[in-house]
Amino acid sequence: MELYELTVHELVEKLEKGEVTSEEITKSYFDRIKEKDSAVKAYVSTMEETALEKARSVDEARKAGKTVGKYAGIPIGIKDNLCITGTKTTCSSKMLENFVAPYNATVIEKLNKEDLVYLGKTNLDEFAMGSSTENSAFFDTKNPWDLDRVPGGSSGGSAAAVAADIAPWALGSDTGGSIRQPSSLCGVVGFKPTYGLVSRYGLVAFASSLDQIGPITKDVTDSAILLNLIAGHDSKDSTSVDVGEKDYTQALKNDVKGMKIGLPKEYFGEGINPEVKEAVLAVAKKYEELGATVEECSFDVGQYATSVYYVIADAEASSNLGRFDGIRYGFRSEKFENLKDIYKNSRSEGFGPEVKRRIMIGTYVLSSGYYDAYYKKAQKVRTVIKNSYNELFEKYDLLLTPVSPTTAFKIGEKCDNPLEMYIADICTVPVNIGGLPGMSIPCALDSNGLPIGFQLIGKAFDEETILRAAYTYEQNSNFRENRPTFKGGNK
């Protein structure tokens, strides 16, 4: 196998044995990026010079017998809504096209301590608003399994990079499924941790009460490793929760005997592609064969989650994006005669259609006369959804559901119908509403040869149970071994 095809834990093993250097690993990825990324378009920007310099310094430190982190010198892709000092952080928006971050996100500080190597910043839907990465102001990212199809979103660049072997792993952010849905569509593992487990400091905010940073990886083991590196309390984030020191790799046990898994029937109804339904039910059967108890259950309030999500998320987005006014930083229109023109023209020219749509919806639901009818009611229903989850988790260790109602759809297929695009998140948004952890694990291919993922949902701060169940399934399936290497060339 080529270096770029290996998982992170396989690369680390080679580094520890002295079979390969960090520079060789990093160079293999940049060679691969040069060969493949003009077809996939996963990266907004790359950092070859600084990455190779960092890799060489790690190699020198190892050679000199100095203490370095276990994962020192391992490359990683970073979603372009996470701040890295001195590097452009664009959020794939014209509004921040030339914004250079003056500080590091907390997760970047944590990765710096481990001496990881940054390959580049990955593409996303503008300000993380979308489910296909077609809302990027720069270009569409393509799905490596079929270049005519979307990779999902908003972390489509990160998922496509891992799927195309142009990053061994990557960071994404998940507000309503933005890690899990593209991971499902691209056939990789995506993990959205419990809200508050990973610091949001330095993540450009979309919806502050829903956003969460998490890993996108080639397998479950790498997901646990990256979660170890980024999780932890942060005094800079008021929503950060201190759960103490944990080693999530300890949860990687091939055993689900005695585990109780709920199968919410509402997730398998109208709108779910039959092939997706069949694949996820086959996973349920597999878990039963491995010793778990799988029972059908009901999560009827889940039908309100998408409505609740788009009220709360858009309300918070309209507030968070108010800072981009053409005055303090970011894009400023050249067409103005007065202050009002600066505000109006800068925002009109700097934001794309989807961002404008969500700002308008969010401003409307927060406005006088409509606040109680929409935003306040949505928060009440949010509490009902959380309570319903709590009731289910009194009986079950995990919930098993689809991730996406369909496999990857064609580029341009849903652009003219925002409501149809929003439904792409129907299986993932309830998890964010509840602040719970959720993981997408690849399990099958549909009749078009496109990947299907299943979702495991766990109790708050019980990432270990998800990892154990996901690892067990992975060890007893052959999806990764049979996964084709991306052959697409530059177009």
Secondary structure, 3 states (H helix, E strand, C coil): CCHHHCCHHHHHHHHHHCCCCHHHHHHHHHHHHHHHHHHHCCEEEECHHHHHHHHHHHHHHHHCCCCCCCCCCCEEEEECCECCCCCECCCCCHHHCCCECCCCCHHHHHHHHCCCEEEEEECCCHHHCCCCCCCCCCCCCCECCECCECCCCCCHHHHHHHHCCCCCEEEEEECCCCCHHHHHHHCCEEEECCCCCECCCCECCCCCCCCEEEEEECCHHHHHHHHHHHECCCCCCCCCCCCCCCCHHHHCCCCCCCCEEEEEHHHHCCCCCHHHHHHHHHHHHHHHHCCCEEEEECCHHHHHHHHHHHHHHHHHHHHHHHHCCCCCCCCCCCCCCCHHHHHHHHHHHHCCHHHHHHHHHHHHHHCCCCHHHHHHHHHHHHHHHHHHHHHHHCCCCEEEEECCCCCCCECCCCCCCHHHHHHHHCCCHHHHHHCCCEEEEEEEECCCCCEEEEEEEECCCCHHHHHHHHHHHHHCCCHHHHCCCCCCCCC
